[in-house]
Structure formats: structure tokens, C-alpha cells
Amino acid sequence: MEVNITELLKEIEENRKKMVQLALKSSFADDQVVQISWKLDSLLNRYEEMAQKI
């Protein structure tokens, strides 16, 4: 299923907020924070690929 760019941006923002909230409660080195960071990197890469096609 193809995700549209608006949905992708929403998912990016949700993950960014979640990552920051978790990091403020623990640390940026926390395993959960790192996992969300990796997911966020992946989402941002997908966004970049989509944006280049526009």
C-alpha cells in the first residue's frame, strides 16, 4: 500500500514527538529512544525519496 506524503509527514511528526518525550523522561541513549530515532530516519528517507519524485 502506497502512503501519501501527507500521511508520511504526519507519521514523521508523531514519531518525532514520541522520541523527544521519551528522551526527556530518560535519555537520548535509551534503547526505546534509539529505536524510534532509527524509525524516524527511515521515515525521513522515504519522505526524501517521495519529495524528489514530485
PDBQT receptor file of N, H, CA, C and O in Angstrom, charges set to zero:
ATOM      1  N   MET A   1       0.839  -1.181   0.000  1.00  0.00    +0.000 N 
ATOM      2  CA  MET A   1       0.000   0.000   0.000  1.00  0.00    +0.000 C 
ATOM      3  C   MET A   1       0.885   1.245   0.000  1.00  0.00    +0.000 C 
ATOM      4  O   MET A   1       1.783   1.372   0.832  1.00  0.00    +0.000 OA
ATOM      5  N   GLU A   2       0.638   2.133  -0.903  1.00  0.00    +0.000 N 
ATOM      6  H   GLU A   2      -0.092   2.030  -1.579  1.00  0.00    +0.000 HD
ATOM      7  CA  GLU A   2       1.415   3.363  -1.021  1.00  0.00    +0.000 C 
ATOM      8  C   GLU A   2       0.910   4.416  -0.030  1.00  0.00    +0.000 C 
ATOM      9  O   GLU A   2      -0.286   4.701   0.033  1.00  0.00    +0.000 OA
ATOM     10  N   VAL A   3       1.819   4.976   0.723  1.00  0.00    +0.000 N 
ATOM     11  H   VAL A   3       2.791   4.744   0.672  1.00  0.00    +0.000 HD
ATOM     12  CA  VAL A   3       1.489   6.023   1.681  1.00  0.00    +0.000 C 
ATOM     13  C   VAL A   3       1.638   7.358   0.982  1.00  0.00    +0.000 C 
ATOM     14  O   VAL A   3       2.634   7.596   0.299  1.00  0.00    +0.000 OA
ATOM     15  N   ASN A   4       0.642   8.246   1.150  1.00  0.00    +0.000 N 
ATOM     16  H   ASN A   4      -0.167   8.052   1.705  1.00  0.00    +0.000 HD
ATOM     17  CA  ASN A   4       0.797   9.554   0.524  1.00  0.00    +0.000 C 
ATOM     18  C   ASN A   4       1.671  10.446   1.402  1.00  0.00    +0.000 C 
ATOM     19  O   ASN A   4       1.905  10.149   2.573  1.00  0.00    +0.000 OA
ATOM     20  N   ILE A   5       2.139  11.518   0.828  1.00  0.00    +0.000 N 
ATOM     21  H   ILE A   5       1.949  11.759  -0.124  1.00  0.00    +0.000 HD
ATOM     22  CA  ILE A   5       3.122  12.366   1.502  1.00  0.00    +0.000 C 
ATOM     23  C   ILE A   5       2.538  13.021   2.755  1.00  0.00    +0.000 C 
ATOM     24  O   ILE A   5       3.265  13.241   3.724  1.00  0.00    +0.000 OA
ATOM     25  N   THR A   6       1.247  13.336   2.752  1.00  0.00    +0.000 N 
ATOM     26  H   THR A   6       0.657  13.158   1.965  1.00  0.00    +0.000 HD
ATOM     27  CA  THR A   6       0.610  13.935   3.923  1.00  0.00    +0.000 C 
ATOM     28  C   THR A   6       0.597  12.951   5.089  1.00  0.00    +0.000 C 
ATOM     29  O   THR A   6       0.891  13.325   6.224  1.00  0.00    +0.000 OA
ATOM     30  N   GLU A   7       0.257  11.700   4.810  1.00  0.00    +0.000 N 
ATOM     31  H   GLU A   7       0.018  11.396   3.888  1.00  0.00    +0.000 HD
ATOM     32  CA  GLU A   7       0.263  10.672   5.858  1.00  0.00    +0.000 C 
ATOM     33  C   GLU A   7       1.680  10.440   6.377  1.00  0.00    +0.000 C 
ATOM     34  O   GLU A   7       1.884  10.246   7.575  1.00  0.00    +0.000 OA
ATOM     35  N   LEU A   8       2.636  10.459   5.488  1.00  0.00    +0.000 N 
ATOM     36  H   LEU A   8       2.470  10.616   4.515  1.00  0.00    +0.000 HD
ATOM     37  CA  LEU A   8       4.029  10.258   5.868  1.00  0.00    +0.000 C 
ATOM     38  C   LEU A   8       4.509  11.392   6.768  1.00  0.00    +0.000 C 
ATOM     39  O   LEU A   8       5.181  11.145   7.770  1.00  0.00    +0.000 OA
ATOM     40  N   LEU A   9       4.175  12.619   6.425  1.00  0.00    +0.000 N 
ATOM     41  H   LEU A   9       3.630  12.820   5.612  1.00  0.00    +0.000 HD
ATOM     42  CA  LEU A   9       4.557  13.764   7.259  1.00  0.00    +0.000 C 
ATOM     43  C   LEU A   9       3.924  13.672   8.643  1.00  0.00    +0.000 C 
ATOM     44  O   LEU A   9       4.563  14.014   9.638  1.00  0.00    +0.000 OA
ATOM     45  N   LYS A  10       2.688  13.218   8.716  1.00  0.00    +0.000 N 
ATOM     46  H   LYS A  10       2.169  12.940   7.908  1.00  0.00    +0.000 HD
ATOM     47  CA  LYS A  10       2.012  13.049   9.997  1.00  0.00    +0.000 C 
ATOM     48  C   LYS A  10       2.726  11.996  10.839  1.00  0.00    +0.000 C 
ATOM     49  O   LYS A  10       2.936  12.190  12.037  1.00  0.00    +0.000 OA
ATOM     50  N   GLU A  11       3.094  10.889  10.215  1.00  0.00    +0.000 N 
ATOM     51  H   GLU A  11       2.923  10.732   9.242  1.00  0.00    +0.000 HD
ATOM     52  CA  GLU A  11       3.804   9.828  10.927  1.00  0.00    +0.000 C 
ATOM     53  C   GLU A  11       5.181  10.306  11.401  1.00  0.00    +0.000 C 
ATOM     54  O   GLU A  11       5.619   9.960  12.498  1.00  0.00    +0.000 OA
ATOM     55  N   ILE A  12       5.852  11.093  10.574  1.00  0.00    +0.000 N 
ATOM     56  H   ILE A  12       5.496  11.374   9.682  1.00  0.00    +0.000 HD
ATOM     57  CA  ILE A  12       7.155  11.659  10.957  1.00  0.00    +0.000 C 
ATOM     58  C   ILE A  12       6.995  12.528  12.198  1.00  0.00    +0.000 C 
ATOM     59  O   ILE A  12       7.765  12.400  13.150  1.00  0.00    +0.000 OA
ATOM     60  N   GLU A  13       6.014  13.400  12.191  1.00  0.00    +0.000 N 
ATOM     61  H   GLU A  13       5.389  13.504  11.418  1.00  0.00    +0.000 HD
ATOM     62  CA  GLU A  13       5.804  14.310  13.320  1.00  0.00    +0.000 C 
ATOM     63  C   GLU A  13       5.431  13.547  14.591  1.00  0.00    +0.000 C 
ATOM     64  O   GLU A  13       5.914  13.877  15.674  1.00  0.00    +0.000 OA
ATOM     65  N   GLU A  14       4.584  12.540  14.469  1.00  0.00    +0.000 N 
ATOM     66  H   GLU A  14       4.192  12.272  13.590  1.00  0.00    +0.000 HD
ATOM     67  CA  GLU A  14       4.184  11.738  15.632  1.00  0.00    +0.000 C 
ATOM     68  C   GLU A  14       5.393  11.031  16.245  1.00  0.00    +0.000 C 
ATOM     69  O   GLU A  14       5.550  11.001  17.466  1.00  0.00    +0.000 OA
ATOM     70  N   ASN A  15       6.234  10.471  15.401  1.00  0.00    +0.000 N 
ATOM     71  H   ASN A  15       6.107  10.496  14.410  1.00  0.00    +0.000 HD
ATOM     72  CA  ASN A  15       7.425   9.774  15.895  1.00  0.00    +0.000 C 
ATOM     73  C   ASN A  15       8.437  10.741  16.486  1.00  0.00    +0.000 C 
ATOM     74  O   ASN A  15       9.102  10.415  17.470  1.00  0.00    +0.000 OA
ATOM     75  N   ARG A  16       8.560  11.908  15.909  1.00  0.00    +0.000 N 
ATOM     76  H   ARG A  16       8.020  12.173  15.110  1.00  0.00    +0.000 HD
ATOM     77  CA  ARG A  16       9.474  12.922  16.450  1.00  0.00    +0.000 C 
ATOM     78  C   ARG A  16       9.038  13.320  17.854  1.00  0.00    +0.000 C 
ATOM     79  O   ARG A  16       9.856  13.375  18.772  1.00  0.00    +0.000 OA
ATOM     80  N   LYS A  17       7.746  13.598  18.018  1.00  0.00    +0.000 N 
ATOM     81  H   LYS A  17       7.081  13.554  17.271  1.00  0.00    +0.000 HD
ATOM     82  CA  LYS A  17       7.233  13.983  19.336  1.00  0.00    +0.000 C 
ATOM     83  C   LYS A  17       7.432  12.867  20.358  1.00  0.00    +0.000 C 
ATOM     84  O   LYS A  17       7.844  13.116  21.491  1.00  0.00    +0.000 OA
ATOM     85  N   LYS A  18       7.137  11.646  19.950  1.00  0.00    +0.000 N 
ATOM     86  H   LYS A  18       6.802  11.444  19.030  1.00  0.00    +0.000 HD
ATOM     87  CA  LYS A  18       7.294  10.498  20.840  1.00  0.00    +0.000 C 
ATOM     88  C   LYS A  18       8.746  10.339  21.273  1.00  0.00    +0.000 C 
ATOM     89  O   LYS A  18       9.029  10.087  22.445  1.00  0.00    +0.000 OA
ATOM     90  N   MET A  19       9.665  10.489  20.319  1.00  0.00    +0.000 N 
ATOM     91  H   MET A  19       9.436  10.693  19.368  1.00  0.00    +0.000 HD
ATOM     92  CA  MET A  19      11.085  10.360  20.618  1.00  0.00    +0.000 C 
ATOM     93  C   MET A  19      11.534  11.411  21.627  1.00  0.00    +0.000 C 
ATOM     94  O   MET A  19      12.241  11.091  22.583  1.00  0.00    +0.000 OA
ATOM     95  N   VAL A  20      11.133  12.650  21.423  1.00  0.00    +0.000 N 
ATOM     96  H   VAL A  20      10.559  12.910  20.646  1.00  0.00    +0.000 HD
ATOM     97  CA  VAL A  20      11.531  13.729  22.326  1.00  0.00    +0.000 C 
ATOM     98  C   VAL A  20      10.944  13.516  23.721  1.00  0.00    +0.000 C 
ATOM     99  O   VAL A  20      11.639  13.692  24.722  1.00  0.00    +0.000 OA
ATOM    100  N   GLN A  21       9.668  13.138  23.786  1.00  0.00    +0.000 N 
ATOM    101  H   GLN A  21       9.104  12.995  22.973  1.00  0.00    +0.000 HD
ATOM    102  CA  GLN A  21       9.036  12.900  25.088  1.00  0.00    +0.000 C 
ATOM    103  C   GLN A  21       9.746  11.796  25.856  1.00  0.00    +0.000 C 
ATOM    104  O   GLN A  21      10.021  11.937  27.048  1.00  0.00    +0.000 OA
ATOM    105  N   LEU A  22      10.042  10.693  25.171  1.00  0.00    +0.000 N 
ATOM    106  H   LEU A  22       9.819  10.578  24.203  1.00  0.00    +0.000 HD
ATOM    107  CA  LEU A  22      10.763   9.594  25.831  1.00  0.00    +0.000 C 
ATOM    108  C   LEU A  22      12.164  10.024  26.264  1.00  0.00    +0.000 C 
ATOM    109  O   LEU A  22      12.614   9.674  27.355  1.00  0.00    +0.000 OA
ATOM    110  N   ALA A  23      12.839  10.768  25.426  1.00  0.00    +0.000 N 
ATOM    111  H   ALA A  23      12.473  11.053  24.540  1.00  0.00    +0.000 HD
ATOM    112  CA  ALA A  23      14.205  11.205  25.739  1.00  0.00    +0.000 C 
ATOM    113  C   ALA A  23      14.226  12.135  26.946  1.00  0.00    +0.000 C 
ATOM    114  O   ALA A  23      15.158  12.089  27.748  1.00  0.00    +0.000 OA
ATOM    115  N   LEU A  24      13.218  12.967  27.077  1.00  0.00    +0.000 N 
ATOM    116  H   LEU A  24      12.461  13.005  26.426  1.00  0.00    +0.000 HD
ATOM    117  CA  LEU A  24      13.163  13.874  28.219  1.00  0.00    +0.000 C 
ATOM    118  C   LEU A  24      12.900  13.116  29.526  1.00  0.00    +0.000 C 
ATOM    119  O   LEU A  24      13.317  13.557  30.598  1.00  0.00    +0.000 OA
ATOM    120  N   LYS A  25      12.213  11.984  29.432  1.00  0.00    +0.000 N 
ATOM    121  H   LYS A  25      11.875  11.626  28.562  1.00  0.00    +0.000 HD
ATOM    122  CA  LYS A  25      11.938  11.179  30.623  1.00  0.00    +0.000 C 
ATOM    123  C   LYS A  25      13.122  10.287  30.994  1.00  0.00    +0.000 C 
ATOM    124  O   LYS A  25      13.305   9.949  32.163  1.00  0.00    +0.000 OA
ATOM    125  N   SER A  26      13.914   9.912  30.011  1.00  0.00    +0.000 N 
ATOM    126  H   SER A  26      13.765  10.187  29.061  1.00  0.00    +0.000 HD
ATOM    127  CA  SER A  26      15.052   9.031  30.274  1.00  0.00    +0.000 C 
ATOM    128  C   SER A  26      16.324   9.701  29.765  1.00  0.00    +0.000 C 
ATOM    129  O   SER A  26      16.916  10.536  30.449  1.00  0.00    +0.000 OA
ATOM    130  N   SER A  27      16.735   9.325  28.556  1.00  0.00    +0.000 N 
ATOM    131  H   SER A  27      16.254   8.647  28.000  1.00  0.00    +0.000 HD
ATOM    132  CA  SER A  27      17.891   9.967  27.923  1.00  0.00    +0.000 C 
ATOM    133  C   SER A  27      17.849   9.656  26.428  1.00  0.00    +0.000 C 
ATOM    134  O   SER A  27      17.116   8.771  25.985  1.00  0.00    +0.000 OA
ATOM    135  N   PHE A  28      18.636  10.389  25.670  1.00  0.00    +0.000 N 
ATOM    136  H   PHE A  28      19.231  11.108  26.030  1.00  0.00    +0.000 HD
ATOM    137  CA  PHE A  28      18.676  10.149  24.235  1.00  0.00    +0.000 C 
ATOM    138  C   PHE A  28      19.383   8.830  23.908  1.00  0.00    +0.000 C 
ATOM    139  O   PHE A  28      19.321   8.362  22.771  1.00  0.00    +0.000 OA
ATOM    140  N   ALA A  29      20.047   8.233  24.887  1.00  0.00    +0.000 N 
ATOM    141  H   ALA A  29      20.097   8.613  25.811  1.00  0.00    +0.000 HD
ATOM    142  CA  ALA A  29      20.730   6.957  24.676  1.00  0.00    +0.000 C 
ATOM    143  C   ALA A  29      19.849   5.765  25.052  1.00  0.00    +0.000 C 
ATOM    144  O   ALA A  29      20.261   4.618  24.878  1.00  0.00    +0.000 OA
ATOM    145  N   ASP A  30      18.655   6.019  25.560  1.00  0.00    +0.000 N 
ATOM    146  H   ASP A  30      18.321   6.951  25.701  1.00  0.00    +0.000 HD
ATOM    147  CA  ASP A  30      17.732   4.947  25.938  1.00  0.00    +0.000 C 
ATOM    148  C   ASP A  30      17.402   4.101  24.707  1.00  0.00    +0.000 C 
ATOM    149  O   ASP A  30      17.237   4.628  23.607  1.00  0.00    +0.000 OA
ATOM    150  N   ASP A  31      17.308   2.790  24.904  1.00  0.00    +0.000 N 
ATOM    151  H   ASP A  31      17.441   2.362  25.798  1.00  0.00    +0.000 HD
ATOM    152  CA  ASP A  31      17.053   1.871  23.785  1.00  0.00    +0.000 C 
ATOM    153  C   ASP A  31      15.790   2.223  22.999  1.00  0.00    +0.000 C 
ATOM    154  O   ASP A  31      15.794   2.176  21.769  1.00  0.00    +0.000 OA
ATOM    155  N   GLN A  32      14.712   2.574  23.700  1.00  0.00    +0.000 N 
ATOM    156  H   GLN A  32      14.709   2.613  24.699  1.00  0.00    +0.000 HD
ATOM    157  CA  GLN A  32      13.461   2.935  23.014  1.00  0.00    +0.000 C 
ATOM    158  C   GLN A  32      13.637   4.195  22.181  1.00  0.00    +0.000 C 
ATOM    159  O   GLN A  32      13.122   4.292  21.067  1.00  0.00    +0.000 OA
ATOM    160  N   VAL A  33      14.365   5.154  22.726  1.00  0.00    +0.000 N 
ATOM    161  H   VAL A  33      14.784   5.076  23.631  1.00  0.00    +0.000 HD
ATOM    162  CA  VAL A  33      14.609   6.409  22.003  1.00  0.00    +0.000 C 
ATOM    163  C   VAL A  33      15.418   6.133  20.738  1.00  0.00    +0.000 C 
ATOM    164  O   VAL A  33      15.129   6.680  19.675  1.00  0.00    +0.000 OA
ATOM    165  N   VAL A  34      16.425   5.285  20.864  1.00  0.00    +0.000 N 
ATOM    166  H   VAL A  34      16.659   4.840  21.728  1.00  0.00    +0.000 HD
ATOM    167  CA  VAL A  34      17.270   4.935  19.712  1.00  0.00    +0.000 C 
ATOM    168  C   VAL A  34      16.433   4.229  18.647  1.00  0.00    +0.000 C 
ATOM    169  O   VAL A  34      16.578   4.520  17.460  1.00  0.00    +0.000 OA
ATOM    170  N   GLN A  35      15.564   3.309  19.053  1.00  0.00    +0.000 N 
ATOM    171  H   GLN A  35      15.447   3.073  20.018  1.00  0.00    +0.000 HD
ATOM    172  CA  GLN A  35      14.716   2.602  18.089  1.00  0.00    +0.000 C 
ATOM    173  C   GLN A  35      13.794   3.570  17.354  1.00  0.00    +0.000 C 
ATOM    174  O   GLN A  35      13.627   3.469  16.139  1.00  0.00    +0.000 OA
ATOM    175  N   ILE A  36      13.205   4.495  18.078  1.00  0.00    +0.000 N 
ATOM    176  H   ILE A  36      13.342   4.577  19.066  1.00  0.00    +0.000 HD
ATOM    177  CA  ILE A  36      12.333   5.477  17.422  1.00  0.00    +0.000 C 
ATOM    178  C   ILE A  36      13.152   6.367  16.496  1.00  0.00    +0.000 C 
ATOM    179  O   ILE A  36      12.689   6.746  15.420  1.00  0.00    +0.000 OA
ATOM    180  N   SER A  37      14.362   6.697  16.912  1.00  0.00    +0.000 N 
ATOM    181  H   SER A  37      14.738   6.389  17.785  1.00  0.00    +0.000 HD
ATOM    182  CA  SER A  37      15.241   7.511  16.077  1.00  0.00    +0.000 C 
ATOM    183  C   SER A  37      15.533   6.809  14.753  1.00  0.00    +0.000 C 
ATOM    184  O   SER A  37      15.523   7.436  13.693  1.00  0.00    +0.000 OA
ATOM    185  N   TRP A  38      15.794   5.499  14.822  1.00  0.00    +0.000 N 
ATOM    186  H   TRP A  38      15.802   4.990  15.682  1.00  0.00    +0.000 HD
ATOM    187  CA  TRP A  38      16.038   4.725  13.593  1.00  0.00    +0.000 C 
ATOM    188  C   TRP A  38      14.795   4.715  12.709  1.00  0.00    +0.000 C 
ATOM    189  O   TRP A  38      14.890   4.862  11.490  1.00  0.00    +0.000 OA
ATOM    190  N   LYS A  39      13.633   4.542  13.326  1.00  0.00    +0.000 N 
ATOM    191  H   LYS A  39      13.555   4.423  14.316  1.00  0.00    +0.000 HD
ATOM    192  CA  LYS A  39      12.387   4.554  12.559  1.00  0.00    +0.000 C 
ATOM    193  C   LYS A  39      12.187   5.928  11.921  1.00  0.00    +0.000 C 
ATOM    194  O   LYS A  39      11.790   6.028  10.760  1.00  0.00    +0.000 OA
ATOM    195  N   LEU A  40      12.462   6.979  12.682  1.00  0.00    +0.000 N 
ATOM    196  H   LEU A  40      12.784   6.897  13.625  1.00  0.00    +0.000 HD
ATOM    197  CA  LEU A  40      12.330   8.338  12.170  1.00  0.00    +0.000 C 
ATOM    198  C   LEU A  40      13.280   8.564  10.997  1.00  0.00    +0.000 C 
ATOM    199  O   LEU A  40      12.897   9.187  10.007  1.00  0.00    +0.000 OA
ATOM    200  N   ASP A  41      14.500   8.073  11.092  1.00  0.00    +0.000 N 
ATOM    201  H   ASP A  41      14.812   7.567  11.896  1.00  0.00    +0.000 HD
ATOM    202  CA  ASP A  41      15.453   8.170   9.975  1.00  0.00    +0.000 C 
ATOM    203  C   ASP A  41      14.895   7.498   8.721  1.00  0.00    +0.000 C 
ATOM    204  O   ASP A  41      14.987   8.034   7.616  1.00  0.00    +0.000 OA
ATOM    205  N   SER A  42      14.322   6.329   8.913  1.00  0.00    +0.000 N 
ATOM    206  H   SER A  42      14.247   5.894   9.811  1.00  0.00    +0.000 HD
ATOM    207  CA  SER A  42      13.734   5.593   7.787  1.00  0.00    +0.000 C 
ATOM    208  C   SER A  42      12.577   6.374   7.161  1.00  0.00    +0.000 C 
ATOM    209  O   SER A  42      12.472   6.467   5.938  1.00  0.00    +0.000 OA
ATOM    210  N   LEU A  43      11.718   6.930   8.005  1.00  0.00    +0.000 N 
ATOM    211  H   LEU A  43      11.804   6.855   8.998  1.00  0.00    +0.000 HD
ATOM    212  CA  LEU A  43      10.592   7.723   7.507  1.00  0.00    +0.000 C 
ATOM    213  C   LEU A  43      11.076   8.958   6.748  1.00  0.00    +0.000 C 
ATOM    214  O   LEU A  43      10.534   9.310   5.701  1.00  0.00    +0.000 OA
ATOM    215  N   LEU A  44      12.100   9.607   7.291  1.00  0.00    +0.000 N 
ATOM    216  H   LEU A  44      12.541   9.321   8.143  1.00  0.00    +0.000 HD
ATOM    217  CA  LEU A  44      12.649  10.798   6.630  1.00  0.00    +0.000 C 
ATOM    218  C   LEU A  44      13.289  10.439   5.285  1.00  0.00    +0.000 C 
ATOM    219  O   LEU A  44      13.203  11.210   4.328  1.00  0.00    +0.000 OA
ATOM    220  N   ASN A  45      13.922   9.286   5.215  1.00  0.00    +0.000 N 
ATOM    221  H   ASN A  45      13.992   8.660   5.991  1.00  0.00    +0.000 HD
ATOM    222  CA  ASN A  45      14.488   8.828   3.943  1.00  0.00    +0.000 C 
ATOM    223  C   ASN A  45      13.388   8.581   2.921  1.00  0.00    +0.000 C 
ATOM    224  O   ASN A  45      13.528   8.940   1.752  1.00  0.00    +0.000 OA
ATOM    225  N   ARG A  46      12.284   7.964   3.366  1.00  0.00    +0.000 N 
ATOM    226  H   ARG A  46      12.170   7.672   4.315  1.00  0.00    +0.000 HD
ATOM    227  CA  ARG A  46      11.143   7.735   2.469  1.00  0.00    +0.000 C 
ATOM    228  C   ARG A  46      10.570   9.069   1.991  1.00  0.00    +0.000 C 
ATOM    229  O   ARG A  46      10.225   9.222   0.819  1.00  0.00    +0.000 OA
ATOM    230  N   TYR A  47      10.471  10.034   2.912  1.00  0.00    +0.000 N 
ATOM    231  H   TYR A  47      10.751   9.910   3.864  1.00  0.00    +0.000 HD
ATOM    232  CA  TYR A  47       9.968  11.355   2.545  1.00  0.00    +0.000 C 
ATOM    233  C   TYR A  47      10.862  11.994   1.482  1.00  0.00    +0.000 C 
ATOM    234  O   TYR A  47      10.372  12.547   0.498  1.00  0.00    +0.000 OA
ATOM    235  N   GLU A  48      12.159  11.915   1.687  1.00  0.00    +0.000 N 
ATOM    236  H   GLU A  48      12.557  11.466   2.487  1.00  0.00    +0.000 HD
ATOM    237  CA  GLU A  48      13.110  12.495   0.730  1.00  0.00    +0.000 C 
ATOM    238  C   GLU A  48      12.953  11.862  -0.648  1.00  0.00    +0.000 C 
ATOM    239  O   GLU A  48      12.967  12.558  -1.663  1.00  0.00    +0.000 OA
ATOM    240  N   GLU A  49      12.804  10.540  -0.679  1.00  0.00    +0.000 N 
ATOM    241  H   GLU A  49      12.792   9.975   0.146  1.00  0.00    +0.000 HD
ATOM    242  CA  GLU A  49      12.600   9.845  -1.954  1.00  0.00    +0.000 C 
ATOM    243  C   GLU A  49      11.318  10.309  -2.645  1.00  0.00    +0.000 C 
ATOM    244  O   GLU A  49      11.302  10.546  -3.853  1.00  0.00    +0.000 OA
ATOM    245  N   MET A  50      10.249  10.435  -1.866  1.00  0.00    +0.000 N 
ATOM    246  H   MET A  50      10.261  10.243  -0.884  1.00  0.00    +0.000 HD
ATOM    247  CA  MET A  50       8.974  10.883  -2.423  1.00  0.00    +0.000 C 
ATOM    248  C   MET A  50       9.056  12.329  -2.912  1.00  0.00    +0.000 C 
ATOM    249  O   MET A  50       8.528  12.670  -3.971  1.00  0.00    +0.000 OA
ATOM    250  N   ALA A  51       9.724  13.169  -2.127  1.00  0.00    +0.000 N 
ATOM    251  H   ALA A  51      10.153  12.892  -1.267  1.00  0.00    +0.000 HD
ATOM    252  CA  ALA A  51       9.824  14.582  -2.484  1.00  0.00    +0.000 C 
ATOM    253  C   ALA A  51      10.626  14.789  -3.769  1.00  0.00    +0.000 C 
ATOM    254  O   ALA A  51      10.349  15.717  -4.528  1.00  0.00    +0.000 OA
ATOM    255  N   GLN A  52      11.600  13.945  -4.012  1.00  0.00    +0.000 N 
ATOM    256  H   GLN A  52      11.825  13.191  -3.396  1.00  0.00    +0.000 HD
ATOM    257  CA  GLN A  52      12.399  14.060  -5.225  1.00  0.00    +0.000 C 
ATOM    258  C   GLN A  52      11.606  13.692  -6.480  1.00  0.00    +0.000 C 
ATOM    259  O   GLN A  52      11.936  14.129  -7.582  1.00  0.00    +0.000 OA
ATOM    260  N   LYS A  53      10.558  12.883  -6.300  1.00  0.00    +0.000 N 
ATOM    261  H   LYS A  53      10.291  12.528  -5.404  1.00  0.00    +0.000 HD
ATOM    262  CA  LYS A  53       9.744  12.463  -7.432  1.00  0.00    +0.000 C 
ATOM    263  C   LYS A  53       8.703  13.506  -7.822  1.00  0.00    +0.000 C 
ATOM    264  O   LYS A  53       8.118  13.433  -8.903  1.00  0.00    +0.000 OA
ATOM    265  N   ILE A  54       8.476  14.464  -6.952  1.00  0.00    +0.000 N 
ATOM    266  H   ILE A  54       8.951  14.523  -6.074  1.00  0.00    +0.000 HD
ATOM    267  CA  ILE A  54       7.450  15.488  -7.228  1.00  0.00    +0.000 C 
ATOM    268  C   ILE A  54       7.987  16.535  -8.181  1.00  0.00    +0.000 C 
ATOM    269  O   ILE A  54       7.273  17.475  -8.531  1.00  0.00    +0.000 OA
TER     270      ILE A  54
